Amino acid sequence: MVDVDNGARFETYTIAGERGSGVIQVNGAAARLVHSGDTIIVISYADYSREDLETYEPVVVHVDRANRIIQVDDVVDRLLAGVDA
């Protein structure tokens, strides 16, 4: 996660919440790194084999201040620009 307002960057785990609630909640020690109302970026990482990457399509989801989805970017050629083949 990246807190855009204070520059904090940290790794954490996820706990499923109520679908559609728009709630993003940071628990445990990581909660000390962000404040209510901060803008955050949630980044997920994974390790893929070359075979998996043949069909992988990255997705970037943009939300509004209430965490409602406003745009989904899945333009693979733009998102993967610069990735080694």
N, C-alpha and C positions, 0 to 999 in steps of 0.2 A: 504494500500500500504506500501511497505517497500523499502526504498532506500538503496541498498546494499553498495553504495559508501560512504554515510555519516551517515548511521544508523537511519535516520528519519523514523518514523512509524506514519501513520495517516489514518483516515477514511475519505472517500469522496464519491461523487456520480459519476455516469457515464453519459456521453453525447455521443450518437452514432456519429461516424465519418464516413468518406468514407470507405466503405468496401474494404479491400485489400490494403489500402494505407500504412499500417504499422506505421501510426502515433499514438503515445501515447502522449497525451497532458494533462498537469495538469493545471487547471484553478483556479482562485480565490486565496484565502489566501494560499491554499495548494501548489500553484506554488512556493511559497517562500522556500519550504522545499526540492525541487529537482532542479537539474541543467541539462541543455541540455547535453546528452551523458551519464548521470548516468544510471546504471543498476538498474532496479526496479523489484519487485515481486508484482504482482497484485493478491490479495487474495479475494475470495468472500465467504461470510457466508450466511447461511440460517437456518431457524428453521423448522425441519421436525418432523412429527408425526412418531410413531413406524411403522404405516402402510405404510407411504411413504418410509421409509427406507428399506422396504422389496424389493423394486424394484429400489432404488436409486443406481446409479453407479457414483462415483466421477471420475473426469477427471483432469489430470495435463497436460497443454500444454507448451511445450518448444519451444522457438523461437531463431533465430539467431540475430546478431547485427542489422539487418534490420527489425526485428520483423516478419520474415517469419517463419511459422510453420515448425519445423524440426522433432518433435517427439510428439506423444500424448500417455501419459501413462493412461491406464484405467484398470490396473490389480487390480481389486477390493480387492482381498485378501491381497495384499501387501499394498495398500493405506489405508485400514481400519484396519491394524494390530494395536492392542491395544485398539480399540474402544469397549466400553462395549456393550454386547449383550442384 
